[in-house]
Amino acid sequence: MRTTVKNRKTRAARIGRVIDKVTSDAQAKKMLAEVLKENAKALKTLAKL
């Protein structure tokens, strides 16, 4: 299967976009987990008062 240079570039760009999306999703999930952890800590300290 012969691919032209243009096809190869667009394919690489598409794959790169998918990878970016996946990594950004993972980072967002990680940040969300951190925020939830902080919230839980704050609620515990409030409950103690």
N, CA, C and O atoms as CSV, one atom per row, in Angstrom:
chain,resi,resn,atom,element,x,y,z
A,1,MET,N,N,0.843,-1.195,0.000
A,1,MET,CA,C,0.000,0.000,0.000
A,1,MET,C,C,0.883,1.253,0.000
A,1,MET,O,O,1.645,1.499,0.935
A,2,ARG,N,N,0.757,2.031,-1.073
A,2,ARG,CA,C,1.578,3.252,-1.160
A,2,ARG,C,C,0.802,4.436,-0.628
A,2,ARG,O,O,-0.343,4.659,-1.020
A,3,THR,N,N,1.408,5.189,0.253
A,3,THR,CA,C,0.745,6.392,0.763
A,3,THR,C,C,1.524,7.605,0.302
A,3,THR,O,O,2.754,7.592,0.256
A,4,THR,N,N,0.802,8.641,-0.034
A,4,THR,CA,C,1.481,9.872,-0.420
A,4,THR,C,C,1.966,10.564,0.845
A,4,THR,O,O,1.539,10.233,1.951
A,5,VAL,N,N,2.848,11.513,0.671
A,5,VAL,CA,C,3.398,12.242,1.822
A,5,VAL,C,C,2.265,12.941,2.573
A,5,VAL,O,O,2.232,12.951,3.803
A,6,LYS,N,N,1.331,13.528,1.802
A,6,LYS,CA,C,0.221,14.260,2.421
A,6,LYS,C,C,-0.606,13.321,3.304
A,6,LYS,O,O,-0.938,13.657,4.441
A,7,ASN,N,N,-0.933,12.141,2.767
A,7,ASN,CA,C,-1.716,11.179,3.542
A,7,ASN,C,C,-1.007,10.799,4.827
A,7,ASN,O,O,-1.607,10.722,5.899
A,8,ARG,N,N,0.317,10.561,4.682
A,8,ARG,CA,C,1.081,10.147,5.848
A,8,ARG,C,C,1.029,11.237,6.926
A,8,ARG,O,O,0.875,10.949,8.113
A,9,LYS,N,N,1.161,12.496,6.483
A,9,LYS,CA,C,1.159,13.615,7.434
A,9,LYS,C,C,-0.195,13.738,8.126
A,9,LYS,O,O,-0.264,13.907,9.343
A,10,THR,N,N,-1.267,13.654,7.348
A,10,THR,CA,C,-2.594,13.807,7.957
A,10,THR,C,C,-2.872,12.664,8.918
A,10,THR,O,O,-3.494,12.852,9.964
A,11,ARG,N,N,-2.400,11.464,8.545
A,11,ARG,CA,C,-2.619,10.323,9.429
A,11,ARG,C,C,-1.861,10.519,10.744
A,11,ARG,O,O,-2.392,10.255,11.823
A,12,ALA,N,N,-0.634,10.976,10.641
A,12,ALA,CA,C,0.178,11.221,11.841
A,12,ALA,C,C,-0.498,12.282,12.712
A,12,ALA,O,O,-0.549,12.155,13.935
A,13,ALA,N,N,-1.016,13.329,12.064
A,13,ALA,CA,C,-1.669,14.407,12.804
A,13,ALA,C,C,-2.905,13.883,13.525
A,13,ALA,O,O,-3.169,14.238,14.673
A,14,ARG,N,N,-3.661,13.026,12.826
A,14,ARG,CA,C,-4.884,12.482,13.427
A,14,ARG,C,C,-4.535,11.641,14.656
A,14,ARG,O,O,-5.160,11.765,15.710
A,15,ILE,N,N,-3.524,10.783,14.497
A,15,ILE,CA,C,-3.100,9.931,15.616
A,15,ILE,C,C,-2.619,10.800,16.772
A,15,ILE,O,O,-2.924,10.529,17.933
A,16,GLY,N,N,-1.859,11.855,16.442
A,16,GLY,CA,C,-1.371,12.766,17.474
A,16,GLY,C,C,-2.512,13.413,18.230
A,16,GLY,O,O,-2.452,13.563,19.450
A,17,ARG,N,N,-3.572,13.803,17.494
A,17,ARG,CA,C,-4.738,14.424,18.139
A,17,ARG,C,C,-5.401,13.445,19.096
A,17,ARG,O,O,-5.772,13.810,20.212
A,18,VAL,N,N,-5.548,12.207,18.655
A,18,VAL,CA,C,-6.170,11.185,19.507
A,18,VAL,C,C,-5.351,10.993,20.782
A,18,VAL,O,O,-5.898,10.929,21.883
A,19,ILE,N,N,-4.036,10.903,20.614
A,19,ILE,CA,C,-3.153,10.720,21.776
A,19,ILE,C,C,-3.277,11.915,22.716
A,19,ILE,O,O,-3.358,11.747,23.933
A,20,ASP,N,N,-3.291,13.131,22.145
A,20,ASP,CA,C,-3.441,14.337,22.973
A,20,ASP,C,C,-4.736,14.284,23.760
A,20,ASP,O,O,-4.765,14.601,24.949
A,21,LYS,N,N,-5.816,13.879,23.085
A,21,LYS,CA,C,-7.117,13.825,23.742
A,21,LYS,C,C,-7.083,12.838,24.905
A,21,LYS,O,O,-7.563,13.136,25.998
A,22,VAL,N,N,-6.514,11.665,24.659
A,22,VAL,CA,C,-6.456,10.639,25.699
A,22,VAL,C,C,-5.639,11.125,26.891
A,22,VAL,O,O,-6.050,10.966,28.041
A,23,THR,N,N,-4.469,11.724,26.608
A,23,THR,CA,C,-3.620,12.173,27.713
A,23,THR,C,C,-4.285,13.308,28.484
A,23,THR,O,O,-4.202,13.359,29.711
A,24,SER,N,N,-4.949,14.226,27.761
A,24,SER,CA,C,-5.600,15.334,28.456
A,24,SER,C,C,-6.757,14.803,29.302
A,24,SER,O,O,-7.003,15.306,30.398
A,25,ASP,N,N,-7.472,13.787,28.799
A,25,ASP,CA,C,-8.546,13.169,29.583
A,25,ASP,C,C,-7.974,12.566,30.863
A,25,ASP,O,O,-8.544,12.728,31.942
A,26,ALA,N,N,-6.850,11.874,30.737
A,26,ALA,CA,C,-6.226,11.244,31.904
A,26,ALA,C,C,-5.820,12.306,32.924
A,26,ALA,O,O,-6.030,12.137,34.125
A,27,GLN,N,N,-5.234,13.407,32.431
A,27,GLN,CA,C,-4.811,14.482,33.328
A,27,GLN,C,C,-6.020,15.100,34.012
A,27,GLN,O,O,-5.973,15.401,35.205
A,28,ALA,N,N,-7.109,15.293,33.261
A,28,ALA,CA,C,-8.322,15.873,33.838
A,28,ALA,C,C,-8.859,14.965,34.942
A,28,ALA,O,O,-9.267,15.439,36.002
A,29,LYS,N,N,-8.855,13.650,34.683
A,29,LYS,CA,C,-9.336,12.695,35.688
A,29,LYS,C,C,-8.474,12.765,36.936
A,29,LYS,O,O,-8.983,12.738,38.056
A,30,LYS,N,N,-7.149,12.855,36.734
A,30,LYS,CA,C,-6.222,12.906,37.865
A,30,LYS,C,C,-6.496,14.165,38.690
A,30,LYS,O,O,-6.541,14.115,39.919
A,31,MET,N,N,-6.680,15.301,37.995
A,31,MET,CA,C,-6.944,16.559,38.690
A,31,MET,C,C,-8.263,16.475,39.451
A,31,MET,O,O,-8.371,16.947,40.583
A,32,LEU,N,N,-9.262,15.871,38.818
A,32,LEU,CA,C,-10.567,15.725,39.459
A,32,LEU,C,C,-10.432,14.885,40.730
A,32,LEU,O,O,-11.020,15.212,41.760
A,33,ALA,N,N,-9.663,13.814,40.652
A,33,ALA,CA,C,-9.443,12.954,41.818
A,33,ALA,C,C,-8.789,13.749,42.943
A,33,ALA,O,O,-9.177,13.620,44.104
A,34,GLU,N,N,-7.794,14.572,42.600
A,34,GLU,CA,C,-7.113,15.399,43.600
A,34,GLU,C,C,-8.111,16.346,44.264
A,34,GLU,O,O,-8.138,16.476,45.488
A,35,VAL,N,N,-8.925,17.001,43.448
A,35,VAL,CA,C,-9.908,17.955,43.970
A,35,VAL,C,C,-10.879,17.247,44.908
A,35,VAL,O,O,-11.196,17.760,45.982
A,36,LEU,N,N,-11.350,16.067,44.502
A,36,LEU,CA,C,-12.292,15.324,45.338
A,36,LEU,C,C,-11.644,14.935,46.663
A,36,LEU,O,O,-12.276,14.986,47.718
A,37,LYS,N,N,-10.365,14.543,46.590
A,37,LYS,CA,C,-9.648,14.170,47.803
A,37,LYS,C,C,-9.575,15.368,48.752
A,37,LYS,O,O,-9.815,15.244,49.953
A,38,GLU,N,N,-9.238,16.532,48.186
A,38,GLU,CA,C,-9.148,17.762,48.988
A,38,GLU,C,C,-10.509,18.086,49.611
A,38,GLU,O,O,-10.592,18.455,50.783
A,39,ASN,N,N,-11.564,17.946,48.819
A,39,ASN,CA,C,-12.916,18.223,49.320
A,39,ASN,C,C,-13.257,17.300,50.485
A,39,ASN,O,O,-13.814,17.738,51.492
A,40,ALA,N,N,-12.920,16.023,50.342
A,40,ALA,CA,C,-13.209,15.056,51.403
A,40,ALA,C,C,-12.469,15.458,52.673
A,40,ALA,O,O,-13.028,15.398,53.768
A,41,LYS,N,N,-11.206,15.869,52.524
A,41,LYS,CA,C,-10.409,16.293,53.684
A,41,LYS,C,C,-11.074,17.493,54.352
A,41,LYS,O,O,-11.212,17.529,55.574
A,42,ALA,N,N,-11.483,18.473,53.554
A,42,ALA,CA,C,-12.113,19.684,54.085
A,42,ALA,C,C,-13.407,19.338,54.816
A,42,ALA,O,O,-13.685,19.885,55.883
A,43,LEU,N,N,-14.195,18.431,54.244
A,43,LEU,CA,C,-15.459,18.034,54.886
A,43,LEU,C,C,-15.194,17.364,56.222
A,43,LEU,O,O,-15.913,17.598,57.193
A,44,LYS,N,N,-14.155,16.523,56.274
A,44,LYS,CA,C,-13.813,15.845,57.536
A,44,LYS,C,C,-13.454,16.868,58.612
A,44,LYS,O,O,-13.903,16.767,59.754
A,45,THR,N,N,-12.632,17.862,58.230
A,45,THR,CA,C,-12.220,18.869,59.218
A,45,THR,C,C,-13.427,19.692,59.659
A,45,THR,O,O,-13.526,20.087,60.821
A,46,LEU,N,N,-14.338,19.948,58.731
A,46,LEU,CA,C,-15.547,20.705,59.093
A,46,LEU,C,C,-16.411,19.899,60.056
A,46,LEU,O,O,-16.986,20.442,60.998
A,47,ALA,N,N,-16.492,18.600,59.805
A,47,ALA,CA,C,-17.326,17.736,60.652
A,47,ALA,C,C,-16.789,17.709,62.087
A,47,ALA,O,O,-17.548,17.579,63.048
A,48,LYS,N,N,-15.454,17.835,62.208
A,48,LYS,CA,C,-14.844,17.809,63.545
A,48,LYS,C,C,-15.210,19.048,64.354
A,48,LYS,O,O,-15.319,18.973,65.578
A,49,LEU,N,N,-15.399,20.179,63.695
A,49,LEU,CA,C,-15.669,21.440,64.398
A,49,LEU,C,C,-17.008,21.429,65.140
A,49,LEU,O,O,-17.370,22.419,65.776
